[in-house]
Amino acid sequence: MLSPITVTKQSPFLGDECVVCKNPFAPGDEIIICPEDSSRHHTHCWRANGNKCAAYGCRGHGEIETPETAIPEVPTASPPANQPPAANPNGRIQQTASRLGCGQGCLLVGISIAIIFFSIGCFGLWAIADYIMLEVLGWQYRVPGAGLILPQIALLLSL
């Protein structure tokens, strides 16, 4: 069960946008924070989306707690007076990357394809240059089937 949070004038979520409707949160709005990726939704948007997160690739879901099903909160011990409570510097909930998302996966695939095409392209350019030098221009800069040797390199450089 997910507990809704009421946005106040001092809330760190004030002005943030709902993932579903893209409307900013205003004081008095009830919101749900996805347990998987910490994206924020209006409670009615969460319900309209089938009680699940609307962020692409997120699997967060859960029923919203109603006042009848709410479990009374147990008071927690406050930190000692000489120790400030631990808080995020910007007052927002930390989002953690626990898996490779669609955007990162697509980027890696795109980079891999670019490297493959670049390699094929470089080999193709070398093959074209080799053909032109050997067949068209008649430059015997290498022995077919053998690597370059020092006299051939010197001859090539003297041209």
Contacts in CASP RR format, 6 or more apart in sequence:
PFRMAT RR
TARGET T0000
AUTHOR 0000-0000-0000
METHOD contacts of the structure
MODEL  1
MLSPITVTKQSPFLGDECVVCKNPFAPGDEIIICPEDSSRHHTHCWRANG
NKCAAYGCRGHGEIETPETAIPEVPTASPPANQPPAANPNGRIQQTASRL
GCGQGCLLVGISIAIIFFSIGCFGLWAIADYIMLEVLGWQYRVPGAGLIL
PQIALLLSL
1 62 0 8 1.000
1 63 0 8 1.000
1 64 0 8 1.000
1 65 0 8 1.000
1 69 0 8 1.000
2 32 0 8 1.000
2 33 0 8 1.000
2 35 0 8 1.000
2 46 0 8 1.000
2 62 0 8 1.000
2 63 0 8 1.000
2 64 0 8 1.000
2 65 0 8 1.000
3 64 0 8 1.000
3 65 0 8 1.000
3 70 0 8 1.000
4 30 0 8 1.000
4 31 0 8 1.000
4 32 0 8 1.000
4 43 0 8 1.000
4 64 0 8 1.000
4 65 0 8 1.000
5 11 0 8 1.000
5 13 0 8 1.000
5 30 0 8 1.000
5 31 0 8 1.000
5 32 0 8 1.000
5 33 0 8 1.000
6 28 0 8 1.000
6 29 0 8 1.000
6 30 0 8 1.000
6 31 0 8 1.000
7 13 0 8 1.000
7 14 0 8 1.000
7 25 0 8 1.000
7 26 0 8 1.000
7 27 0 8 1.000
7 28 0 8 1.000
7 29 0 8 1.000
7 30 0 8 1.000
7 31 0 8 1.000
8 14 0 8 1.000
8 27 0 8 1.000
8 28 0 8 1.000
9 27 0 8 1.000
11 25 0 8 1.000
11 27 0 8 1.000
12 90 0 8 1.000
12 91 0 8 1.000
12 92 0 8 1.000
13 25 0 8 1.000
13 31 0 8 1.000
13 40 0 8 1.000
14 25 0 8 1.000
14 26 0 8 1.000
14 27 0 8 1.000
15 24 0 8 1.000
15 25 0 8 1.000
15 26 0 8 1.000
16 24 0 8 1.000
16 25 0 8 1.000
16 40 0 8 1.000
17 23 0 8 1.000
17 24 0 8 1.000
17 25 0 8 1.000
18 24 0 8 1.000
18 25 0 8 1.000
18 31 0 8 1.000
18 40 0 8 1.000
18 41 0 8 1.000
18 42 0 8 1.000
18 45 0 8 1.000
19 39 0 8 1.000
19 40 0 8 1.000
19 41 0 8 1.000
19 45 0 8 1.000
19 53 0 8 1.000
19 54 0 8 1.000
19 55 0 8 1.000
20 41 0 8 1.000
20 42 0 8 1.000
20 45 0 8 1.000
20 46 0 8 1.000
20 48 0 8 1.000
20 49 0 8 1.000
20 54 0 8 1.000
21 42 0 8 1.000
21 45 0 8 1.000
23 42 0 8 1.000
25 31 0 8 1.000
25 40 0 8 1.000
25 42 0 8 1.000
29 42 0 8 1.000
30 42 0 8 1.000
30 43 0 8 1.000
31 40 0 8 1.000
31 41 0 8 1.000
31 42 0 8 1.000
31 43 0 8 1.000
32 40 0 8 1.000
32 41 0 8 1.000
32 42 0 8 1.000
32 43 0 8 1.000
32 46 0 8 1.000
32 64 0 8 1.000
33 39 0 8 1.000
33 40 0 8 1.000
33 93 0 8 1.000
34 40 0 8 1.000
34 41 0 8 1.000
34 53 0 8 1.000
34 55 0 8 1.000
34 58 0 8 1.000
34 60 0 8 1.000
35 60 0 8 1.000
35 62 0 8 1.000
36 53 0 8 1.000
36 58 0 8 1.000
36 59 0 8 1.000
36 60 0 8 1.000
36 98 0 8 1.000
37 53 0 8 1.000
37 55 0 8 1.000
37 58 0 8 1.000
37 60 0 8 1.000
37 95 0 8 1.000
38 93 0 8 1.000
38 94 0 8 1.000
38 95 0 8 1.000
39 53 0 8 1.000
39 54 0 8 1.000
39 55 0 8 1.000
39 58 0 8 1.000
41 49 0 8 1.000
41 53 0 8 1.000
41 54 0 8 1.000
43 64 0 8 1.000
45 54 0 8 1.000
46 52 0 8 1.000
46 64 0 8 1.000
47 64 0 8 1.000
50 61 0 8 1.000
51 61 0 8 1.000
51 62 0 8 1.000
51 63 0 8 1.000
51 64 0 8 1.000
52 59 0 8 1.000
52 60 0 8 1.000
52 61 0 8 1.000
52 62 0 8 1.000
53 59 0 8 1.000
53 60 0 8 1.000
53 61 0 8 1.000
56 102 0 8 1.000
57 101 0 8 1.000
57 102 0 8 1.000
78 85 0 8 1.000
79 85 0 8 1.000
88 94 0 8 1.000
100 108 0 8 1.000
133 139 0 8 1.000
133 141 0 8 1.000
134 140 0 8 1.000
134 141 0 8 1.000
134 142 0 8 1.000
134 144 0 8 1.000
139 156 0 8 1.000
139 159 0 8 1.000
141 148 0 8 1.000
141 152 0 8 1.000
141 155 0 8 1.000
141 156 0 8 1.000
142 148 0 8 1.000
142 152 0 8 1.000
143 149 0 8 1.000
143 152 0 8 1.000
END
